[in-house]
Amino acid sequence: MNALLAYADRPFGFGDLIGREFNPETQRREPFLIASTCDLDEDFVYAKERRLVEEVKSSLERGRKVQVYAVYTQKRDVTRRLERILANEGIRVAVLTTEVAPEQRESWYERQLRAGVQVVIAHPRLVQTGLDLWSFPDIFFYETGYSIYTLRQASRRSWRIGQWSNVNVKFFYYAGTMQEACLRLMGKKLLVSLAMEGKFATDGLQAIEEGDDILMAMARKLVTEKGIGESADAVWKQLQRQQAEVFGVRAVETSPSEMEEPPERDVPEVIIPPPAPIPALVTQLLMLGISLESVPRRKASRRPSNAATTSDQLRLFQS
């Protein structure tokens, strides 16, 4: 799924997509081929990249600096590619990485602004909390990921107290890909989050389409529609079988109508009492190798009359 989200922005260097499946015969997870990707021209500027350049130039012409977000910054890094594309258009751009410590990122932005930087590219998690980006009223999500919390925090870095300009937040995606499906699901999630906070809105990202849990809904859509992997029912039945083998418990599905009826009288209910706890004194004696018969009985009084002698105590520790 991550490959489907990232390939559209970086259609090269993926190679063969390999998955792993459990083989009951060998009792091991064996690799299998999911798909073979095709490497496109790395020097070509694609549609989404051209649209980003157009929007950045439009913002700069109006005197508005731009903050660009991208989530793939490690193995399939796209930030350096965007930096190179924007720099070729004469745009002064900088990339914020994890090498800059959190407590130094505010001063890092100030240095970039003094150096004349017009566009900053970063992962949204690097600036999601603690930074006020007043100088960047335009925020472009070139990639969003699937964390609604990160998206909400990063999209409000410029819309802070002290901001005098209108803040624009734009999202870029390829139609008909998993990027569009991700944004549709996140739009519904954002709508639900705002509704729980008492805010009702039907515009922007939350107006795209309905959905449910972001990551699970995307995975469920990929599994059910593309026929990849096992269904949820098969996985659940396998878990029930494993539970029966380990604990000796038989799982029985009960319908709501059966739950309302009283239990049948001809089926006795077997209740296995839990084992009685072993007193601490008995446990200590067993550890010392002393039989229970040799231990003198205590009377009901609070202080025993036949207290152990010094020789008895020595034998206890010597045994």
C-alpha positions as CSV (number, residue, x, y, z in Angstrom):
1,M,0.0,0.0,0.0
2,N,2.9,2.4,0.7
3,A,4.3,1.5,-2.7
4,L,1.0,2.5,-4.3
5,L,1.1,5.8,-2.5
6,A,4.7,6.6,-3.2
7,Y,5.2,5.3,-6.7
8,A,3.1,8.0,-8.3
9,D,5.4,10.7,-6.9
10,R,8.6,8.7,-7.5
11,P,8.0,6.2,-10.4
12,F,11.5,4.7,-10.4
13,G,13.8,2.7,-8.1
14,F,11.1,0.4,-6.6
15,G,12.1,-2.8,-8.3
16,D,10.1,-5.9,-7.5
17,L,7.6,-5.7,-4.6
18,I,8.0,-8.8,-2.4
19,G,5.6,-10.0,0.2
20,R,5.8,-12.9,2.7
21,E,3.3,-15.6,3.2
22,F,3.2,-18.4,5.8
23,N,3.7,-21.9,4.3
24,P,2.1,-24.6,6.4
25,E,4.3,-27.3,4.9
26,T,7.6,-25.6,5.7
27,Q,6.3,-23.8,8.8
28,R,8.0,-20.6,7.6
29,R,7.1,-17.3,6.0
30,E,8.2,-17.5,2.4
31,P,8.6,-14.6,0.0
32,F,6.4,-14.2,-3.1
33,L,6.2,-11.6,-5.9
34,I,3.4,-9.1,-5.6
35,A,4.3,-7.0,-8.6
36,S,7.1,-5.8,-10.8
37,T,7.3,-2.0,-11.1
38,C,8.4,-0.2,-14.2
39,D,11.1,2.6,-13.9
40,L,10.0,5.8,-15.7
41,D,12.3,8.6,-16.8
42,E,13.9,10.2,-13.7
43,D,14.7,13.4,-15.5
44,F,11.1,14.0,-16.7
45,V,9.0,16.5,-14.7
46,Y,5.6,14.9,-14.2
47,A,2.1,16.4,-14.0
48,K,1.9,16.7,-10.2
49,E,5.3,18.3,-10.1
50,R,4.5,20.8,-12.8
51,R,1.3,21.8,-11.0
52,L,3.3,22.3,-7.8
53,V,5.7,24.6,-9.6
54,E,2.7,26.6,-11.0
55,E,1.1,27.0,-7.6
56,V,4.4,28.0,-6.0
57,K,5.1,30.6,-8.6
58,S,1.6,32.0,-8.3
59,S,2.1,32.4,-4.5
60,L,5.5,34.0,-4.9
61,E,4.1,36.5,-7.4
62,R,1.7,37.6,-4.7
63,G,4.4,37.9,-2.1
64,R,3.5,34.8,-0.2
65,K,6.0,32.2,0.9
66,V,5.2,28.5,0.7
67,Q,5.5,25.6,3.1
68,V,5.5,22.2,1.2
69,Y,4.9,18.9,3.0
70,A,6.0,15.5,1.9
71,V,5.9,12.3,3.9
72,Y,8.3,10.0,2.0
73,T,11.7,11.3,3.1
74,Q,13.9,8.2,3.8
75,K,14.2,5.2,1.4
76,R,12.0,6.7,-1.3
77,D,12.8,10.3,-0.7
78,V,10.9,12.9,-2.7
79,T,12.0,16.0,-0.9
80,R,15.4,16.3,-2.7
81,R,13.7,15.7,-6.0
82,L,11.3,18.6,-5.3
83,E,14.1,20.7,-4.2
84,R,15.9,20.2,-7.4
85,I,12.9,20.8,-9.6
86,L,12.0,24.1,-7.8
87,A,15.6,25.2,-7.8
88,N,15.8,24.7,-11.6
89,E,12.9,27.2,-11.9
90,G,14.9,29.8,-10.0
91,I,13.1,29.4,-6.7
92,R,15.1,29.6,-3.5
93,V,14.2,26.5,-1.6
94,A,15.4,24.7,1.6
95,V,14.7,21.2,3.1
96,L,14.2,20.7,6.8
97,T,15.4,17.3,8.0
98,T,15.6,15.4,11.2
99,E,19.2,16.4,11.5
100,V,17.9,19.7,12.9
101,A,17.0,19.2,16.6
102,P,13.5,20.2,17.6
103,E,14.7,23.0,19.9
104,Q,16.7,24.5,17.0
105,R,14.0,24.4,14.2
106,E,12.6,27.8,15.0
107,S,16.0,29.4,14.7
108,W,16.6,27.3,11.6
109,Y,13.5,28.9,10.0
110,E,14.7,32.4,11.0
111,R,18.1,31.8,9.3
112,Q,16.5,30.5,6.1
113,L,14.2,33.6,6.0
114,R,17.2,35.9,6.4
115,A,19.0,34.0,3.6
116,G,16.1,34.8,1.3
117,V,14.5,31.3,1.1
118,Q,11.0,31.3,-0.4
119,V,9.9,27.7,-0.1
120,V,10.6,25.2,2.7
121,I,10.0,21.4,2.2
122,A,9.6,19.2,5.3
123,H,7.9,16.2,6.7
124,P,4.7,17.4,8.5
125,R,5.7,15.7,11.7
126,L,8.8,17.9,12.0
127,V,6.6,21.1,12.4
128,Q,3.3,19.7,13.6
129,T,3.6,21.2,17.1
130,G,5.5,24.0,18.7
131,L,6.2,26.2,15.6
132,D,4.5,29.3,14.3
133,L,5.1,29.7,10.6
134,W,3.6,33.2,10.2
135,S,5.9,33.9,7.2
136,F,4.4,30.9,5.2
137,P,0.7,31.7,4.7
138,D,0.5,29.1,1.8
139,I,0.7,25.4,2.9
140,F,0.9,22.8,0.1
141,F,0.5,19.1,1.0
142,Y,2.3,17.4,-1.8
143,E,1.9,14.2,0.2
144,T,-0.4,13.7,3.2
145,G,0.2,10.3,4.7
146,Y,-2.7,8.8,6.6
147,S,-2.5,10.4,10.1
148,I,-5.3,12.8,10.6
149,Y,-3.7,14.2,13.8
150,T,-0.5,15.1,11.9
151,L,-2.5,16.6,9.1
152,R,-4.5,18.8,11.3
153,Q,-1.6,20.0,13.3
154,A,0.7,20.7,10.3
155,S,-2.1,22.5,8.4
156,R,-2.5,25.0,11.2
157,R,1.2,26.1,11.6
158,S,0.5,29.4,9.8
159,W,-3.0,30.0,11.1
160,R,-1.8,31.1,14.5
161,I,-2.4,34.1,16.7
162,G,-0.5,37.0,15.1
163,Q,-1.2,36.0,11.5
164,W,-2.5,39.0,9.4
165,S,-2.7,37.2,6.1
166,N,-5.2,34.7,4.8
167,V,-3.9,31.1,5.1
168,N,-4.4,28.8,2.1
169,V,-4.0,25.0,2.4
170,K,-3.9,23.0,-0.8
171,F,-3.6,19.2,-1.4
172,F,-2.0,17.6,-4.4
173,Y,-2.8,14.1,-5.6
174,Y,-3.2,12.0,-8.8
175,A,-6.8,11.1,-9.7
176,G,-7.6,7.5,-9.8
177,T,-4.8,6.4,-7.5
178,M,-4.5,5.4,-3.9
179,Q,-3.6,9.0,-3.1
180,E,-7.1,10.0,-4.0
181,A,-8.6,7.2,-2.0
182,C,-6.4,8.3,1.0
183,L,-7.6,11.9,0.8
184,R,-11.3,10.8,0.5
185,L,-11.0,8.7,3.7
186,M,-9.1,11.5,5.5
187,G,-11.8,14.0,4.5
188,K,-14.5,11.9,6.2
189,K,-12.2,11.4,9.3
190,L,-11.6,15.1,9.5
191,L,-15.4,15.7,9.3
192,V,-16.0,13.3,12.2
193,S,-13.3,14.9,14.2
194,L,-14.7,18.4,13.8
195,A,-18.2,17.2,14.5
196,M,-17.1,15.7,17.8
197,E,-15.6,19.1,18.7
198,G,-18.8,20.9,17.8
199,K,-17.6,22.3,14.5
200,F,-19.6,21.4,11.4
201,A,-18.1,22.2,8.0
202,T,-18.8,20.8,4.5
203,D,-16.0,22.4,2.6
204,G,-12.3,21.8,2.0
205,L,-10.8,18.3,2.6
206,Q,-13.7,17.1,4.7
207,A,-16.1,17.5,1.8
208,I,-14.3,15.0,-0.5
209,E,-16.1,11.8,0.5
210,E,-17.0,9.5,3.3
211,G,-14.9,6.8,4.9
212,D,-13.8,5.2,8.2
213,D,-10.5,4.4,9.9
214,I,-7.8,5.7,7.5
215,L,-5.2,2.9,7.4
216,M,-7.6,0.0,8.0
217,A,-10.1,1.3,5.4
218,M,-7.4,1.7,2.8
219,A,-6.0,-1.8,3.5
220,R,-9.5,-3.3,3.5
221,K,-10.3,-1.7,0.2
222,L,-7.1,-3.0,-1.3
223,V,-7.6,-6.5,0.0
224,T,-11.3,-6.9,-0.9
225,E,-11.2,-5.2,-4.3
226,K,-7.8,-6.4,-5.5
227,G,-8.0,-9.9,-4.1
228,I,-4.8,-9.6,-2.1
229,G,-4.4,-11.6,1.1
230,E,-6.9,-13.3,3.3
231,S,-10.4,-12.1,4.2
232,A,-11.1,-10.9,7.8
233,D,-13.4,-13.8,8.4
234,A,-10.7,-16.4,7.6
235,V,-8.2,-14.6,9.9
236,W,-10.8,-14.5,12.7
237,K,-11.6,-18.2,12.4
238,Q,-7.9,-19.0,12.5
239,L,-7.5,-17.1,15.7
240,Q,-10.5,-18.9,17.2
241,R,-8.9,-22.3,16.3
242,Q,-5.6,-21.3,17.9
243,Q,-7.5,-20.2,21.0
244,A,-9.2,-23.5,21.3
245,E,-5.9,-25.4,20.9
246,V,-4.1,-23.4,23.5
247,F,-6.8,-22.8,26.2
248,G,-9.2,-25.6,25.4
249,V,-12.0,-23.1,24.9
250,R,-14.6,-23.6,22.2
251,A,-15.8,-20.3,20.7
252,V,-19.6,-20.3,19.9
253,E,-21.2,-17.6,17.9
254,T,-24.4,-16.4,19.5
255,S,-27.0,-14.4,17.7
256,P,-28.8,-11.5,19.4
257,S,-32.1,-13.5,19.5
258,E,-30.4,-16.4,21.3
259,M,-28.9,-14.0,23.8
260,E,-32.3,-12.9,25.0
261,E,-33.6,-16.4,25.6
262,P,-32.8,-18.2,28.9
263,P,-30.2,-21.0,28.7
264,E,-31.4,-24.6,28.1
265,R,-32.0,-26.6,31.3
266,D,-30.9,-30.0,29.9
267,V,-27.3,-28.8,29.4
268,P,-25.6,-28.6,32.8
269,E,-23.1,-25.9,33.2
270,V,-19.7,-27.1,34.3
271,I,-17.9,-24.7,36.6
272,I,-14.3,-25.5,37.3
273,P,-13.3,-24.0,40.6
274,P,-10.0,-22.2,40.7
275,P,-7.2,-24.0,42.6
276,A,-7.0,-23.1,46.3
277,P,-4.1,-20.8,47.0
278,I,-1.2,-22.3,49.0
279,P,-0.5,-20.5,52.2
280,A,2.8,-18.6,52.4
281,L,4.0,-20.7,55.4
282,V,3.4,-24.0,53.6
283,T,5.3,-22.7,50.6
284,Q,8.3,-21.8,52.7
285,L,8.3,-25.2,54.5
286,L,8.2,-27.0,51.2
287,M,11.0,-25.0,49.9
288,L,13.1,-25.8,53.0
289,G,12.3,-29.6,52.7
290,I,10.4,-29.9,56.0
291,S,7.3,-32.2,56.1
292,L,4.0,-30.7,57.2
293,E,3.5,-33.4,59.9
294,S,6.6,-32.3,61.8
295,V,5.4,-28.8,62.2
296,P,3.8,-28.3,65.6
297,R,0.2,-27.1,65.7
298,R,-0.6,-23.7,67.0
299,K,-3.4,-23.0,69.4
300,A,-6.2,-20.6,68.8
301,S,-4.6,-18.0,71.1
302,R,-2.7,-15.2,69.6
303,R,0.7,-16.2,71.2
304,P,1.6,-19.9,71.0
305,S,2.5,-21.6,74.3
306,N,4.9,-24.1,72.8
307,A,7.3,-21.7,71.2
308,A,10.1,-23.3,69.1
309,T,13.4,-23.7,70.9
310,T,16.8,-22.5,69.7
311,S,17.8,-26.1,68.6
312,D,14.6,-26.4,66.6
313,Q,15.3,-23.1,64.8
314,L,18.8,-24.2,64.1
315,R,17.6,-27.5,62.5
316,L,15.2,-25.5,60.4
317,F,17.9,-23.4,58.8
318,Q,20.4,-26.3,58.6
319,S,18.0,-28.6,56.7
